Amino acid sequence: MFPIRKSMSEKPLILVTNDDGIHAKGLRELVEVIQFFGDIVVVSSETSMSGKSCAITVDHPLRAVPVERILGVPTYRSNGTPVDSVKLSFNGLLNRKPGYVISGINHGTNASISVIYSGTMGAAIEGSLHGVPSIGFSLDDYSRDADFSKAKIVVAKVFQSVLENGLPPFTCLNVNIPKGKPKGIKLCRQAHGKWVEEFEKRTDPHGREYHWLSGYFKNFEADALETDMYALDNNYASVVPVTTDMTCYKTLSQIKDWKF
Amino acid sequence: MFPIRKSMSEKPLILVTNDDGIHAKGLRELVEVIQFFGDIVVVSSETSMSGKSCAITVDHPLRAVPVERILGVPTYRSNGTPVDSVKLSFNGLLNRKPGYVISGINHGTNASISVIYSGTMGAAIEGSLHGVPSIGFSLDDYSRDADFSKAKIVVAKVFQSVLENGLPPFTCLNVNIPKGKPKGIKLCRQAHGKWVEEFEKRTDPHGREYHWLSGYFKNFEADALETDMYALDNNYASVVPVTTDMTCYKTLSQIKDWKF
């Protein structure tokens, strides 16, 4: 379908990464299912990079060292963000270019507007910029010991479709999976919503104020059947194609007569 | 033009922030020009947050304290990312909600794909999610003592247009300004391009390898007149409307028959 985006190699190298860090259960579970599709290398951070978006590290150098293999797979620990790990993997860290970038499985969803804050999706977006099919997977369960058994079936199905069909250039997939047994998998668009913050103000033992970020997600179109949030709310996994072109073409046409 | 997006107050509160940190010349220059348009408050980080994208801080609490005023304007120093600073400003830090978020003036451009990595644009995108017209400004000069005198005229003109016309919901502007005297201001779309990384590998005094991120920008459509890169390359300032909907609708329609 998108032939130039498919790997030419029989056994592609698949870069597996995440934003929850190298010790996360979701990473190990992702390796467990992806290993059936090709050679794997894992490059992930020592600590959690949750919420790191497409952040890159410019003020200090990056280090990536081989560490104990996850499920027998070559594994590198990086001190960078998810995007840094992908960039390093395509530039000098590995002796073979990855043919795919698979990120996750995130502990917690990255549907709707969360795509812009997500380190999981940052890695997938970066993968697409390196010209290879890339997917971010997230499970609607924030717990450390979440049950990924059903999620892994979704991962296998979606990845199989991408292996067979490729993906168009500079586009990746944002896949979100409900808790429990999904009823199926739906292609969706990003729901229109936002996080309503409720910072919790506290005072430290020295009398100084600090703020903890918290809040809840507000869906502006809860009844829109074609959205990722609607799919998740109805126990379907959602697949949203994500672009790297952030131009708002509608606004561009609306404001074309502005005089500066 | 977009009446509900205009501030109802005669003298709106304008949040000024950036990603180069509170000591950057570009921030002070932005305050200098924006102060003519309303009441200003500055919330920015102590250190550089360059390349922080839309990153948020979830693993430690945020602090924001009043510090010495910049040009007489109330100024807060935050320990968070640009997006954190905007979130805090709308949630408890200030006793009045900002009517506009203006970010910059960044030392260096954020045109084309740089929009996804930019902390300057992270702040503007976050502002738009809080329902107020938001703009990120960047100058094509990375030097610490860059000359912002001509850039400030572009800032004034673009902000005046936004004051008069408003902006549609969940859309902000990415404004990039060439070095020297711009020939004019052009509405554009994001150019299709990417950064080609060239990590520089070094060895520390302890014999361990580390990698410095460097590289160059590659424009895939250098002749496309309607792009921000073309405008900049021809000494025009570029204005690109930026959306928070990252769905790739073209791909969505292309892959609608995929069976999972």
Interface residues (C-beta under 8 A of the other chain):
Chain A: M1 T47 S48 S50 G51 K52 S53 C54 A55 I56 T57 V58 D59 P61 L62 R63 A64 V65 T81 V83 D84 K87 L88 F90 N91 G92 L93 I113 V115 I116 Y117 G122 I125 L129 V154 K157 V158 S161 N165 L167 P168 F170 T171 N174 G184 I185 L187 R189 Q190 H192 K194 W195 E197 E198 F199 K201 R202 R208 E209 Y210 H211 W212 L213 V239 V240 P241 V242 T243 T244 D245 M246 T247 C248 Y249 K250 T251 L252 Q254 I255 K256 W258 K259 F260
Chain B: M1 T47 S48 S50 G51 K52 S53 C54 A55 I56 T57 V58 D59 P61 L62 R63 A64 V65 T81 V83 D84 K87 L88 F90 N91 G92 L93 I113 V115 I116 Y117 G122 I125 L129 V154 K157 V158 S161 N165 L167 P168 F170 T171 N174 G184 I185 L187 R189 Q190 H192 K194 W195 E197 E198 F199 K201 R202 R208 E209 Y210 H211 W212 L213 V239 V240 P241 V242 T243 T244 D245 M246 T247 C248 Y249 K250 T251 L252 Q254 I255 K256 W258 K259 F260
